[in-house]
Amino acid sequence: MSDWTSLWYVWLLLLTVFLLLFCGVSASCIKFCCRKKRLPVETFPRHPCDLTVIGIDSDSTAHSTVT
């Protein structure tokens, strides 16, 4: 049987996997922390609206038709 300490390529592969895992976890933590500090962004920007108001007298034909 081979001695595990003499297999340098196994240790190199394990170190590479560990470093990739560590970088992924670190990036996820940083992204999560930065997301909490940002202000909430509106999904739809507000646009000014036009509002038209028409005054109706009690003597007008439109008012008597509606009532």
N, CA, C and O of each residue as an XYZ file, in Angstrom:
268
protein
N       0.834     -1.189      0.000
C       0.000      0.000      0.000
C       0.873      1.244      0.000
O       1.974      1.250      0.551
N       0.367      2.289     -0.622
C       1.109      3.550     -0.684
C       0.889      4.337      0.589
O      -0.167      4.258      1.216
N       1.889      5.086      0.952
C       1.777      5.971      2.108
C       1.062      7.251      1.668
O       1.447      7.866      0.673
N       0.007      7.661      2.420
C      -0.803      8.821      2.035
C      -0.016     10.115      2.046
O      -0.334     11.026      1.282
N       0.988     10.225      2.875
C       1.761     11.472      2.942
C       2.668     11.637      1.736
O       3.063     12.760      1.422
N       3.009     10.556      1.050
C       3.883     10.677     -0.114
C       3.103     11.000     -1.387
O       3.705     11.323     -2.411
N       1.793     10.918     -1.337
C       0.983     11.222     -2.515
C       0.697     12.718     -2.539
O      -0.351     13.161     -2.069
N       1.617     13.489     -3.079
C       1.525     14.950     -3.051
C       0.349     15.459     -3.877
O      -0.236     16.488     -3.540
N      -0.003     14.771     -4.933
C      -1.092     15.239     -5.797
C      -2.453     15.112     -5.105
O      -3.369     15.875     -5.412
N      -2.599     14.167     -4.185
C      -3.845     14.052     -3.428
C      -3.990     15.249     -2.500
O      -5.071     15.827     -2.388
N      -2.893     15.623     -1.832
C      -2.927     16.791     -0.942
C      -3.159     18.078     -1.732
O      -3.846     18.987     -1.265
N      -2.583     18.145     -2.928
C      -2.801     19.330     -3.769
C      -4.268     19.420     -4.193
O      -4.845     20.508     -4.195
N      -4.869     18.297     -4.549
C      -6.278     18.283     -4.928
C      -7.173     18.652     -3.745
O      -8.117     19.425     -3.905
N      -6.888     18.111     -2.570
C      -7.660     18.451     -1.374
C      -7.516     19.931     -1.017
O      -8.496     20.570     -0.632
N      -6.320     20.476     -1.138
C      -6.094     21.899     -0.856
C      -6.852     22.773     -1.850
O      -7.415     23.797     -1.464
N      -6.877     22.384     -3.123
C      -7.599     23.152     -4.142
C      -9.108     23.145     -3.857
O      -9.759     24.186     -3.943
N      -9.652     21.997     -3.524
C     -11.078     21.901     -3.210
C     -11.410     22.733     -1.978
O     -12.424     23.431     -1.953
N     -10.557     22.664     -0.953
C     -10.778     23.445      0.261
C     -10.742     24.945     -0.025
O     -11.579     25.691      0.484
N      -9.783     25.392     -0.834
C      -9.691     26.817     -1.161
C     -10.904     27.289     -1.966
O     -11.406     28.388     -1.731
N     -11.379     26.474     -2.909
C     -12.572     26.849     -3.671
C     -13.801     26.924     -2.771
O     -14.620     27.832     -2.909
N     -13.928     25.980     -1.861
C     -15.041     25.990     -0.923
C     -14.969     27.207     -0.003
O     -15.986     27.851      0.256
N     -13.783     27.520      0.485
C     -13.597     28.675      1.363
C     -13.922     29.980      0.636
O     -14.561     30.864      1.208
N     -13.488     30.105     -0.619
C     -13.788     31.319     -1.399
C     -15.289     31.453     -1.656
O     -15.825     32.560     -1.601
N     -15.966     30.357     -1.930
C     -17.408     30.396     -2.158
C     -18.170     30.812     -0.921
O     -19.094     31.622     -0.999
N     -17.787     30.260      0.230
C     -18.468     30.624      1.478
C     -18.195     32.080      1.832
O     -19.096     32.788      2.281
N     -16.965     32.530      1.635
C     -16.618     33.929      1.926
C     -17.389     34.886      1.023
O     -17.900     35.903      1.491
N     -17.476     34.569     -0.263
C     -18.199     35.434     -1.195
C     -19.687     35.479     -0.846
O     -20.316     36.532     -0.952
N     -20.249     34.353     -0.434
C     -21.660     34.334     -0.049
C     -21.909     35.179      1.195
O     -22.903     35.901      1.267
N     -21.014     35.094      2.172
C     -21.169     35.898      3.393
C     -21.056     37.392      3.094
O     -21.824     38.196      3.623
N     -20.104     37.755      2.254
C     -19.924     39.165      1.910
C     -21.144     39.682      1.156
O     -21.611     40.792      1.413
N     -21.661     38.881      0.225
C     -22.847     39.290     -0.534
C     -24.051     39.439      0.387
O     -24.829     40.381      0.236
N     -24.214     38.526      1.336
C     -25.333     38.591      2.271
C     -25.236     39.826      3.160
O     -26.241     40.498      3.395
N     -24.042     40.131      3.655
C     -23.851     41.303      4.520
C     -24.076     42.603      3.757
O     -24.670     43.533      4.303
N     -23.624     42.690      2.525
C     -23.803     43.909      1.731
C     -25.267     44.103      1.355
O     -25.725     45.240      1.247
N     -26.009     43.019      1.154
C     -27.417     43.132      0.798
C     -28.222     43.696      1.953
O     -29.176     44.438      1.722
N     -27.870     43.370      3.185
C     -28.614     43.869      4.345
C     -28.378     45.357      4.564
O     -29.265     46.042      5.073
N     -27.210     45.880      4.197
C     -26.888     47.279      4.456
C     -27.476     48.217      3.419
O     -27.638     49.406      3.696
N     -27.802     47.719      2.230
C     -28.345     48.571      1.175
C     -29.777     48.966      1.471
O     -30.515     48.226      2.121
N     -30.163     50.133      0.990
C     -31.539     50.587      1.134
C     -32.418     49.825      0.155
O     -31.957     49.465     -0.928
N     -33.664     49.573      0.508
C     -34.544     48.856     -0.420
C     -34.796     49.679     -1.680
O     -35.011     50.889     -1.617
N     -34.766     49.011     -2.800
C     -34.940     49.666     -4.088
C     -36.352     49.378     -4.582
O     -36.823     48.243     -4.509
N     -37.026     50.416     -5.086
C     -38.372     50.237     -5.618
C     -38.288     49.459     -6.920
O     -37.428     49.729     -7.758
N     -39.182     48.493     -7.086
C     -39.160     47.694     -8.304
C     -39.693     48.479     -9.497
O     -39.196     48.321    -10.612
N     -40.701     49.326     -9.276
C     -41.244     50.140    -10.347
C     -41.060     51.611     -9.981
O     -41.505     52.042     -8.917
N     -40.411     52.384    -10.848
C     -40.246     53.806    -10.533
C     -41.592     54.520    -10.588
O     -42.456     54.194    -11.402
N     -41.744     55.481     -9.720
C     -42.992     56.235     -9.674
C     -43.025     57.277    -10.777
O     -42.066     58.023    -10.976
N     -44.128     57.316    -11.482
C     -44.318     58.303    -12.541
C     -45.397     59.278    -12.094
O     -46.352     58.882    -11.425
N     -45.255     60.543    -12.454
C     -46.310     61.495    -12.083
C     -47.601     61.162    -12.830
O     -47.579     60.791    -14.004
N     -48.702     61.297    -12.140
C     -50.009     60.988    -12.728
C     -50.778     62.275    -12.966
O     -50.644     63.248    -12.224
N     -51.580     62.258    -14.010
C     -52.465     63.388    -14.292
C     -53.834     63.072    -13.719
O     -54.352     61.968    -13.889
N     -54.406     64.032    -13.049
C     -55.726     63.865    -12.465
C     -56.614     64.998    -12.984
O     -56.279     66.176    -12.858
N     -57.724     64.627    -13.555
C     -58.648     65.619    -14.094
C     -59.906     65.630    -13.242
O     -60.510     64.584    -13.001
N     -60.298     66.806    -12.792
C     -61.500     66.959    -11.979
C     -62.463     67.854    -12.735
O     -62.108     68.949    -13.173
N     -63.680     67.373    -12.879
C     -64.703     68.141    -13.588
C     -65.792     68.486    -12.586
O     -66.374     67.607    -11.950
N     -66.050     69.738    -12.459
C     -67.108     70.172    -11.566
C     -68.463     70.081    -12.256
O     -68.609     70.512    -13.399
N     -69.458     69.521    -11.564
C     -70.792     69.378    -12.142
C     -71.775     70.151    -11.267
O     -71.825     69.956    -10.052
N     -72.541     71.015    -11.884
C     -73.579     71.754    -11.162
C     -74.785     70.851    -10.962
O     -74.970     69.861    -11.670
N     -75.583     71.209    -10.002
C     -76.783     70.419     -9.753
C     -77.828     70.619    -10.857
O     -78.758     69.823    -10.986
N     -77.673     71.686    -11.652
C     -78.644     71.960    -12.711
C     -78.235     71.350    -14.050
O     -79.007     71.405    -15.007
N     -77.057     70.782    -14.136
C     -76.591     70.287    -15.441
C     -77.289     68.985    -15.807
O     -77.788     68.275    -14.934
N     -77.323     68.674    -17.101
C     -77.989     67.461    -17.581
C     -77.202     66.210    -17.222
O     -77.791     65.151    -17.005
N     -75.877     66.319    -17.157
C     -75.060     65.154    -16.810
C     -75.341     64.708    -15.388
O     -75.404     63.511    -15.109
N     -75.512     65.679    -14.477
C     -75.768     65.339    -13.082
C     -77.140     64.695    -12.919
O     -77.295     63.745    -12.151
N     -78.115     65.200    -13.625
C     -79.449     64.631    -13.478
C     -79.535     63.245    -14.119
O     -80.342     62.416    -13.698
N     -78.705     62.991    -15.137
C     -78.705     61.665    -15.756
C     -78.045     60.658    -14.839
O     -78.492     59.514    -14.756
N     -76.972     61.067    -14.136
C     -76.250     60.159    -13.249
C     -77.116     59.827    -12.051
O     -77.185     58.665    -11.650
N     -77.779     60.818    -11.467
C     -78.596     60.564    -10.289
C     -79.888     59.904    -10.689
O     -80.720     59.606     -9.832
